Amino acid sequence: MEQLDSAILSKVIQQRPTKSHKGTFGRAVLVGGNRQFGGAILMAAQACVYGGTGLTTVISDGVNRTALHARLPEAMFVDWQQTELIDTVTESADVLLIGPGLGEGKSNFDLLQRIVSAQKEHQWLVIDGSAINLAAKYPLIIPFPEQVVFTPHQMEWQRLSGLAIADQTEENNQQAQQKLGSLVVLKSHRTQIYGSSIAQNPLGTPAMATGGMGDTLAGMITSFLAQFEKTEETIHAAVYLHSLIGEALAEEHYVVLPTQISAALPQWMKKHQAADPE
């Protein structure tokens, strides 16, 4: 199993070219946030914007519009009742994140399936939180599973893979991932990424054990895939940087909040960008 280190960051994070505009750095669409769990999609959106995505749109319950624009005016908003607008917005996306705070009712699954089944050949999907549980509960049709990243914690992975937590060995996880046909970021105190190879994140701290940390990671993965190469290494870089910032903050903080990691992203990405522009 490969152990990630800081070399992955400068390999993935590139200096921004002089001739560029917001479209240069990708379009991301984030779907989630019902009335109860609106904070989840807000935290994912903050990580996506602060991670450098050129254009970020949130599709959510209308009750979350004011909160999003108050906290993150850089993001655009679509009420998830606006069906035709949803189709237009998702069609133009490079990467879609679906699941943070989405909810697990049948109507939520219908929205999930509508968006996933419309996946274009160039698009990547990041499936997180509620969407993972829905995918375990209902048959989910995915056009391009090889361009999908599932980001479960161990209990969500148990539901999706059928592997009890005690049976989630490296070998069993890899077999389940290969059957799924998508990349899997299995979150734990030492997160593992299953794809063409298996990589482990050696970083992480108990200070990061708080609600919203996974939503923030999903937003970071989405942001990195939107603007950098769509490869496993790009996912590795997002996972590693998430914990690297968390560990640095934990040196002076008893608890590290997800929003603190997002706020620190621009500085850390600048610090670890490639030496020369592309």
N, C-alpha and C positions, 0 to 999 in steps of 0.2 A: 504494500500500500504506500503510495506516494504521500510524503508529508509536505504540505504547502509551506512556503516561506516568502519573505518580502520581495524576492526577485520577480514573483509573478506580477507585482503591481506595476513596475516600470515597463514590463513586457506588454501589458495591456493598456495602461493609461497613457494616452498619447498627448503631446502638446497640441494645442488647437492651432490649425493653420490660419495664417493672416487673412486670407481670402475665405471668409466663411460667413454664415448667417444661421439663424435659429433652425432652419431646415437641415443644416449640415449635421446636427447633433441628434437627429431622430425624433420620431413622434411616438409617444407612449399614451395608451389609453388604459385607465385603471377602473375596474368595475367592482363595486362592493359598498358596504356601509348602509345597513338598514337603520331603522329608527333606534334600535337598542345599541348597535355597535358602530356608530358613525365614526368614532375615533380611530378605528382600525384603518379605514381607507384614508383618513386625513394623515395619519402617520406614514402610510405607504406613499402617499402623494408627496409629502415633504421630502422623504428620502429620494424620490424620483427626481424632483425639481432640484434639490441641493446636490444631487449626484451629477447634474449637468445635462439632463435631457433638454433638447431644444424646445419641444412643445409637449405639455402634459395636460391631458383631459381626464376628468373624473366623471364616471357615470354612477350615480348614486340615488338614494331616496331624496326627494326634494327637500326634506327637512334639513339636510346637511349643507345646502348651498351657502347659507349665510356664514356658517362656521368655517367652511373651506375658504371663502373669499376674505373673511376676517383674518384668518391665520396665514393663508397662502394665496395672495392675490395673483401670483404668477400662473396658477393653474386655471384651466377652463372647466366648466361644469355643464353636465347634461343630466336632466331628470330621467330616471330609468323608465318612466312612463312614456317618454317621447320616442316611440318605436322607430319611426322613419329616420329621425336624427341620429339615433344610436347606430343604425345601419350605415349611415353616411360617415360618421366619425370613426367607427371601427374599421371601415374599409380602407381608410387612409393611414392607419397605424402601422408602424414597424414592429412594435411589441405590444402585447396586451397582457395585463395582470388582472386575474379574475379570482376573487374569493375573500379578501380581507373584510370581515364583518358583513358578508353577503347575506347570511341567514340560510337555513336549511329546509325551507318549505318547498312545496312542489312548484310554486310560482318562481322561486329563486332558481330552481333547476331549469325551468323553461327558459329563463333569461340566459343562464349559463349555456345551455345547449344551442340556443339561437346564435350566440356570439361565437362559440367554439366551432360549430358546424360551418360557419362562414369563413373560417380561417383560410387565408390566401397562401399561395406557395412561398411568398417572401416573408411571411409573418411568423414570429415566434410567440408562444403563449407561456406565461408563468401562472401556474395554478396553485393557489395557496388556501389555507384556512378552510372556510365553509365549503368552498368549491371541491376540495379534496374529499370531504365527507359526502358531498352530493355525488361525486364520481364513484364512491364506494357503494352508495345506496342505489343509484339508478345507472342503467347502461348509458355511458357517455360516448358519443361518436366524435372522433377527432380525425380530421382529414390528414394531418401531417404530424403524427405522434413523435417523430424524431426531432421535431422543432418545438417540443414542449418540455418545460421544466416543472416538475412537481416539487413542492417545498414542505413536506410534512414533518411534524414532530413525531416522536415514536408511536404515540397512540393513534395519530392520523394514519401513519404508515401501517399500523396493525389493521386498521379498517380497510385500507386500500389494497394491501398485499395479502392479507389473511395470515400474516406472520405475527404470532404473539410476541410481545416485547422480549421475552426470554429467548425466543428463537431467532431474533434478528441478528444473526451472525453475518460476518462479511460474505460468506459463500451464499447463504440463503437470500440476503439482500440483493446480491448481484444477480442471482437467478430470477428473482421477482422483478427487478428492474429490466432485465433483458426481455422478459415476457411482456412487460408493460410497453416497451419500445420507446420510452422517453427517459430524459435525464431525471435523476432524483437527488435532491439536496436533503439528506436525512439529518434533521436538526437534533442536537443533544449537547451535552457539555463539551463534546469533541465532535463537531459536525463532520459527516462524511458525504462525499459527492460521488454518486455512481453514474458512470457513463461508459465510454469506451475503455476507461481505466477507473481505478478507485483512488480517490484522494481524500486525505484527512486534514482537517484544520486543527493545528496543534494549540491554537489560542482559544481564549474564553475565560470568563471569570464569573463567580457567583453574583457579583454586583450587577450583571446584566440580566439576572433572572427576574424580569418584571414584564407585565403585560404590554404588548405592542412591539416587543423586540423582533418577533418573527415578521410582523407587518413591515417593519423598517427594512429588514433584510430583503424581503420580497421586492420592496420598492427599489432598493439598491441594485438587485439583480436585473430588474426591468430597465433601470436607467443605463446600466453598463451595456446590456444587450442592444439598447436603442442607439447608442452612439459609438460603440467600439465593435470589433469583429464579433460575429455571432458564433462563438466557439465555447468549448468547455473551459478553456483557460480564462475566458472573460468571466464566467460564472465563478471560477475559483478565486479570481481577484476580488470580486464583490464579497464573497464569503470571508475571505481572509481580512480584508480591510475593515469590515464590520466589527470583527473581534479585536483587531489591532487597535482601533480607536477606543473600543470598550475597555480594553486592558489599560490603555494610557489614561483614560478618564478615571478608572478605578484606583489609580495610585493616590488620588486625592478625594475621591468620592466613595462613600459607603454604598450608595446605590447609583447606578448609571441609568439614566432615562433614555428611551429610544430617541426622543427628540433631540437630546444632547449629541447623540451620534450623528444624526442628520445635520445638525448645525455645524459640526466639525468637518463634514465631508469636503467642502471646497478647499480648506486649508491642507488637509491630508492628501487629497488628490494632487494638489499643486506640488507638495513635497515629494511625492513619489512618481510624478510623471516621467515619461521617457526623456532622455537627455537631449534628443534631437527631434524636431517635428518630422512628420511623414512627408 
